[in-house]
Amino acid sequence: MVKLNSPSVGGVQTRGANRDDLRQGNLATLLEYVYKNTTISRSDLTAATGLNRSTISDLVGELVDLNLVSESESPQAGRVGRPSANVTISDSIFAITVVPRHHSTTISAVAMNGTVASRVRIATPIHPSPEEVCDAVERGIAQVRAELKRGSRVVGVAVVVSGQVDVRNNSVRICSMLKWVDVPFGSLLEERLKMPVWVDNDGSLACMAESSFGAGRGFSDIIYLFGGAGGIGGGVVIDNQLVRGSRGYAGELGHIRITDSRSVDSLGLTGTLEALVNRDDLAHALGLDDPEDDDLSRAILSATTPRAIRLIEKKIQALGFALANLVNIFNPQVILLSGFLQPLFQANDYSLLSKMRQNAVAGSREHVQIRTTELGGRILEIGGAQLAFTDLIADPARARFF
């Protein structure tokens, strides 16, 4: 049997609901199982949900009629009798993801099976205004939709922001990369596009993506840390739930203070993880000018000059100390490192782990694993699409497309 990635939208419902609610809940559960596993057999769905085969058959049939999944007969090695049909998520339903940066905006069409079918990068002025980003998004969506196959359907747009996002009203509280403060960007873009728009923090969405589809699969308590051009962000999953906080601002892990250094981070806070483990410092020491992530990673792992090696080790020590604090606070099963934090770990994993263990409480540190992420450059697109597909998965029968 395959190792299933379990759903999070509520699970199979059997009590306390009328028949329509019960069917809707079970339909949503099945769709999320298929979504998170891409392809799964009917027999595995039966075993995972506890529903009988006839109910599974009816529910799968309804999802097929809705064009959300397809079925195919496939013999399974080692099993006797009639082969169980495989259920596969649709490859013709898309979310549009938008990732605005300080000089460009990337617009992508991401299918429910995780395929990035089309992507375009639109240049913008430095530190673009919300209206300039909206202009870029309109142009980009027209281009990516033109490349989709006939019959494709779009659920809406997810905007991935490197900054604080008030998820209750889709507004950007602070984004230092764009120099935005209190921008109701979701409403602005929705008015332009006439379709649903969701806005969320990049660290939170990347954490969700790795938890569901990447290196966090199978873990219920996860810390995710990402280092990029906008600084260090992240997310925390406790008991399979993303920690949001009262307004959606939780997960600003880069701003935890780890020293009395006067070095400042992107928000002007001193002595933080982001202030000490700084991407620009690394790029400068390695002789790189605004490098791509892959170029920076290669340079970190191949560094030979004494200055660069000393600086890399200094960053590794600071990162290890910060991880110890996070282990003490959250007691995770696994810590996932992404962006330029990944090659720092790979450059000297012994040094990083030693620093973490020296400063973490014994009980909390004993079983924690440190891993690098798996989704690579697709992580923000996968996370954004996952956000946009949430309503569709929660209520498949009433889904709207645009």
C-alpha positions in Angstrom: 0.0 0.0 0.0 1.3 3.5 -0.7 2.1 5.9 2.1 -0.8 8.2 2.1 -0.6 11.9 2.7 -3.6 12.6 4.9 -6.1 15.4 4.4 -6.5 18.4 6.6 -10.0 19.7 5.7 -11.8 17.8 8.4 -11.7 14.1 7.7 -14.4 11.6 7.1 -17.7 12.7 8.8 -20.0 10.2 10.3 -22.0 11.9 13.0 -23.6 15.2 13.9 -24.4 16.3 10.3 -27.3 15.9 7.9 -27.0 13.7 4.8 -26.0 16.6 2.5 -23.4 17.9 5.0 -22.1 14.3 5.4 -21.7 13.8 1.7 -20.0 17.2 1.2 -17.6 16.4 3.9 -16.7 13.0 2.6 -16.4 14.3 -0.9 -14.0 17.0 0.3 -12.0 14.4 2.2 -11.6 12.1 -0.9 -10.7 15.0 -3.1 -8.0 16.2 -0.7 -6.6 12.6 -0.5 -6.3 12.5 -4.3 -4.9 16.1 -4.5 -2.2 15.4 -2.0 -1.2 12.0 -3.4 -1.8 13.0 -7.1 -2.8 9.4 -7.9 -4.3 6.9 -5.4 -6.2 3.6 -5.8 -9.8 3.2 -4.8 -8.7 0.4 -2.4 -6.3 2.7 -0.7 -9.0 5.3 -0.4 -11.3 2.7 1.2 -8.6 1.7 3.7 -7.7 5.3 4.5 -11.2 6.6 5.1 -13.0 3.6 6.5 -15.8 4.1 4.1 -17.2 1.1 2.3 -16.4 0.4 -1.3 -19.8 1.3 -2.7 -19.7 4.7 -1.0 -16.2 5.3 -2.3 -17.4 4.3 -5.8 -20.3 6.8 -5.6 -18.1 9.6 -4.3 -15.4 9.0 -6.9 -18.0 8.9 -9.6 -19.3 12.3 -8.5 -15.8 13.8 -8.6 -15.3 12.3 -12.1 -18.6 13.9 -13.2 -17.3 17.2 -11.8 -14.1 16.8 -13.9 -12.0 17.0 -10.8 -10.5 13.6 -11.1 -10.1 10.8 -13.6 -10.1 7.0 -13.3 -8.0 4.3 -14.9 -7.7 0.6 -14.4 -4.3 -0.5 -13.4 -3.1 -4.0 -12.3 -1.3 -4.0 -8.9 1.5 -6.3 -8.3 1.0 -8.9 -5.5 -2.7 -8.5 -5.3 -5.2 -11.2 -6.2 -8.5 -10.5 -8.0 -9.8 -7.6 -9.9 -7.4 -4.7 -10.0 -8.4 -1.5 -8.1 -9.0 1.6 -10.2 -6.6 4.4 -9.8 -8.0 7.9 -9.2 -5.9 10.8 -10.5 -6.3 14.5 -9.9 -7.3 16.7 -12.8 -4.5 18.3 -14.9 -6.8 20.9 -16.4 -7.7 22.9 -13.3 -5.3 25.7 -12.5 -4.5 28.3 -9.9 -2.7 31.5 -10.9 0.1 32.4 -8.6 1.7 35.8 -8.3 5.1 36.5 -6.7 5.9 40.2 -6.7 9.6 41.2 -6.1 11.3 44.6 -5.9 12.0 44.8 -9.7 9.7 42.1 -11.3 6.6 40.0 -10.8 6.3 36.3 -11.7 2.9 35.0 -12.8 2.4 31.2 -13.1 -0.4 28.8 -13.9 -0.2 25.8 -11.6 -2.3 22.7 -12.1 -3.8 20.6 -9.3 -1.2 17.9 -10.0 1.6 20.3 -9.2 2.7 21.0 -12.8 3.7 24.5 -13.5 2.1 24.7 -17.0 3.1 28.3 -17.8 5.2 31.0 -16.3 6.1 34.6 -17.2 8.2 37.2 -15.5 7.1 40.8 -16.0 9.7 43.5 -15.3 8.4 46.4 -13.1 9.9 49.6 -11.8 12.2 49.3 -8.8 9.9 49.1 -5.7 6.7 49.0 -7.8 3.5 50.6 -6.5 0.5 48.3 -6.0 -1.1 49.7 -9.2 2.1 48.8 -11.2 2.0 45.3 -9.8 -1.6 45.0 -10.7 -0.8 46.1 -14.3 2.0 43.4 -14.5 -0.4 40.8 -13.2 -3.1 41.6 -15.7 -0.6 41.3 -18.6 1.0 38.2 -17.1 -2.3 36.3 -16.6 -3.3 37.0 -20.3 0.0 35.5 -21.4 -0.1 32.4 -19.2 -3.7 31.6 -19.9 -3.1 31.8 -23.6 -0.6 28.9 -23.2 -3.1 26.6 -21.4 -4.7 23.8 -23.2 -8.3 24.2 -24.4 -10.9 23.4 -21.6 -8.6 24.5 -18.8 -10.4 26.1 -15.8 -9.0 28.6 -13.3 -10.1 28.9 -9.6 -8.5 32.2 -8.9 -5.3 34.0 -8.0 -2.9 33.6 -5.0 -0.4 36.4 -4.3 2.7 35.3 -2.4 4.2 38.3 -0.5 7.5 38.5 1.4 6.2 40.4 4.3 3.4 40.6 6.9 0.0 39.8 5.5 -3.3 40.3 7.3 -5.0 37.1 6.0 -8.4 38.2 7.3 -8.7 40.8 4.7 -6.0 40.0 2.2 -4.0 43.1 2.9 -0.3 43.7 3.1 0.6 45.1 6.5 4.4 45.6 5.8 6.5 44.5 2.9 10.0 46.0 3.1 11.0 44.5 -0.2 8.3 46.4 -2.0 8.2 49.3 0.5 4.4 48.8 1.0 2.7 49.6 4.3 -1.1 48.9 4.9 -1.9 48.1 1.2 -5.3 46.4 0.6 -3.8 44.5 -2.3 -6.2 41.6 -2.4 -9.1 44.0 -2.9 -7.3 46.1 -5.5 -6.4 43.1 -7.6 -9.8 41.4 -7.3 -11.4 44.5 -8.6 -9.2 44.5 -11.6 -9.4 40.8 -12.4 -13.1 40.0 -11.4 -12.0 36.7 -9.9 -11.1 35.6 -6.3 -7.8 36.7 -5.0 -6.0 35.4 -1.9 -2.9 37.0 -0.4 -0.5 35.3 2.1 3.0 35.3 3.4 5.7 33.5 1.4 7.1 31.7 4.4 3.7 30.4 5.5 2.8 29.2 2.0 6.2 27.5 1.5 5.8 25.8 4.9 2.4 24.5 3.8 3.8 23.2 0.5 6.7 21.4 2.1 4.5 19.9 4.8 2.0 18.6 2.2 4.1 17.7 -0.8 7.8 17.9 0.2 10.3 17.0 2.9 7.7 17.5 5.7 5.4 14.7 4.5 4.7 12.3 7.4 5.6 14.8 10.1 3.0 16.6 12.3 5.3 19.1 14.0 7.5 21.1 11.6 9.7 24.2 11.6 10.4 25.6 8.1 13.1 28.3 7.5 13.7 30.0 4.2 16.6 32.4 3.4 16.1 34.6 0.3 16.6 38.0 -1.2 13.9 39.4 1.1 15.4 38.1 4.3 14.7 35.1 6.4 11.1 33.9 6.9 9.4 30.7 7.8 6.5 28.9 9.3 5.6 26.5 12.1 3.2 23.5 11.9 2.0 22.1 15.2 -0.1 18.9 15.3 -0.6 19.2 11.5 -1.9 22.8 11.7 -0.1 25.9 10.4 0.4 28.3 13.3 -1.2 31.6 12.2 -1.5 33.8 15.2 -4.4 36.2 15.9 -4.0 38.2 12.6 -2.0 35.8 10.5 1.5 37.3 11.3 2.9 34.2 13.1 6.0 32.6 11.6 8.4 35.6 11.5 11.2 33.4 12.6 13.9 35.5 11.0 13.3 38.3 13.5 14.0 36.3 16.7 16.9 38.0 18.6 19.9 35.8 19.1 22.6 38.3 20.1 23.3 41.8 21.4 24.9 42.8 18.1 23.8 46.1 16.7 23.4 44.7 13.1 19.9 45.4 11.9 17.5 43.3 9.8 15.0 44.4 7.1 12.6 45.7 9.7 15.3 47.6 11.7 15.5 45.1 14.5 18.9 44.4 16.0 20.7 41.2 16.7 18.2 39.0 14.9 18.7 35.8 12.9 18.0 37.7 9.7 20.5 40.5 10.7 23.3 38.0 11.3 22.7 35.5 8.6 22.5 38.0 5.8 22.4 37.0 2.1 24.0 40.2 0.9 27.0 39.7 3.2 27.5 36.2 1.7 27.2 37.3 -1.9 29.7 40.2 -1.3 32.3 37.9 0.3 31.9 35.4 -2.5 32.4 38.1 -5.2 28.8 37.9 -6.5 26.5 40.8 -7.5 22.8 40.1 -7.0 23.2 36.3 -7.7 20.5 33.8 -8.5 19.8 31.3 -5.6 21.5 28.4 -7.5 24.6 30.5 -8.2 24.9 31.6 -4.5 24.4 28.0 -3.4 27.2 26.7 -5.6 29.5 29.5 -4.4 28.9 28.8 -0.8 29.6 25.1 -1.3 32.8 25.7 -3.3 34.2 28.6 -1.3 38.0 28.6 -0.9 39.2 32.0 0.3 39.9 32.3 4.0 37.6 35.4 4.3 34.6 33.6 2.7 35.2 30.4 4.7 35.3 32.4 8.0 32.1 34.3 7.1 30.3 31.1 6.1 31.3 29.5 9.4 30.1 32.6 11.3 26.7 32.3 9.6 26.5 28.6 10.4 27.1 29.2 14.1 24.4 31.9 14.2 22.0 29.7 12.4 22.7 26.8 14.8 22.1 29.0 17.8 18.8 30.2 16.3 17.7 26.7 15.7 18.4 25.8 19.3 16.0 28.5 20.4 13.3 27.2 18.0 13.8 23.7 19.2 13.4 24.8 22.8 10.2 26.7 22.0 8.4 24.4 19.7 9.9 20.9 20.2 9.5 20.0 16.5 10.0 16.6 14.9 11.8 18.1 11.9 13.4 21.5 10.8 13.4 22.1 7.1 16.0 24.5 5.7 15.5 26.2 2.3 17.0 29.0 0.2 20.6 29.9 1.0 20.2 28.3 4.4 20.3 24.9 2.7 23.9 25.2 1.4 25.0 26.7 4.8 23.8 23.4 6.4 25.4 21.3 3.6 28.7 23.2 3.9 29.3 22.1 7.5 26.4 20.1 9.0 28.5 18.9 11.9 29.2 22.5 13.0 25.6 23.6 12.7 24.2 20.5 14.6 26.8 20.9 17.3 25.9 24.5 17.9 22.2 23.6 18.0 22.7 20.7 20.4 24.9 22.8 22.7 22.2 25.3 23.2 19.0 23.2 23.1 17.3 21.5 26.0 18.2 17.8 26.1 14.6 16.4 25.8 13.7 18.7 22.9 16.8 18.1 20.9 17.1 14.3 21.1 14.8 13.3 18.2 14.7 16.4 16.1 15.8 16.0 12.5 17.3 18.7 10.2 16.5 18.3 6.5 16.8 20.3 3.4 13.6 21.0 1.4 12.6 19.1 -1.8 10.4 21.4 -3.8 13.2 23.7 -5.0 12.2 26.7 -7.1 8.6 25.6 -7.4 7.9 25.9 -3.6 6.2 29.3 -3.7 4.1 28.4 -6.7 3.0 25.1 -5.1 2.2 26.8 -1.8 0.3 29.6 -3.5 -1.7 27.2 -5.6 -2.5 25.1 -2.5 -4.0 28.3 -0.9 -6.1 29.0 -4.0 -7.4 25.4 -4.2 -8.6 25.4 -0.6 -12.2 26.5 -1.3 -12.5 24.1 -4.2 -11.3 21.1 -2.1 -13.5 22.1 0.9 -16.7 22.2 -1.3 -16.1 20.5 -4.6 -19.7 20.5 -5.7 -20.1 24.2 -5.5 -16.7 25.2 -7.0 -16.6 28.3 -9.3 -14.2 28.7 -12.2 -13.1 31.7 -14.2 
